[in-house]
Amino acid sequence: MKAISDLTKIPGIGKNMAQHIINAGYPDIDSLRGQDPRGIYRKDCLFQGCHVDRCALYAYRLAVAYANGEITDSEKLKWWNWKD
């Protein structure tokens, strides 16, 4: 459960999304550094065995940017601001 609480430190990532990230193979914030959010999304879809709502991709973009220390604008702390 430590990993879920670590991931939930990321704004917009609750327990459910944290579990999706863990299931995709990324157990903590450190493991997200340098990752491709589209790759996380693909792995999530494979794990779920179906197409996952694209909003998950936006959350993964936020999570990776957060892990990389790239967020400088408070508006980028909202997952919906990471849409295409």
JOVEN-V921250 format. One record per helix or strand of 2 or more residues. SS is the DSSP state (A for helix, B for strand). FROM is the first residue (numbers start at 1). TO is the last residue. Records with the same first field share a line. If there is no record, write none. Layout:
SS = FROM-TO  FROM-TO
This chain:
A = 2-7  15-23  29-32  37-48  55-67  74-77  79-82
